[in-house]
Amino acid sequence: MPWVFTPAQPAALRDIAGAERDAIEAQLLRVGAVLLRGFALRSALDLREFAASFGAPLASYERGCLRLRVSIS
């Protein structure tokens, strides 16, 4: 399950990027996913810029995800 990060009051992602970066990175390493809720976004570019600020290359899903095989357990 992802770690859920919700600001106490509505905030822009860029406003918490520096202050909460260590906590977000620690949770990404611990649980593998972070769910960001309650942030003011003007566009998808806001989210992209926030994600890019962590320094890792961003994946592109413009053409969807190619699945080679799906297995059902």
Stockholm file with secondary structure:
# STOCKHOLM 1.0

chainA/1-73         MPWVFTPAQPAALRDIAGAERDAIEAQLLRVGAVLLRGFALRSALDLREFAASFGAPLASYERGCLRLRVSIS
#=GR chainA/1-73 SS CCEEECCSSCEEHHHHHHHHHHHHHHHHHHHSCEEECSEECSSHHHHHHHHHTTCSCCCCCTTCCCCSCCCCC
#=GC SS_cons        CCEEECCSSCEEHHHHHHHHHHHHHHHHHHHSCEEECSEECSSHHHHHHHHHTTCSCCCCCTTCCCCSCCCCC
//
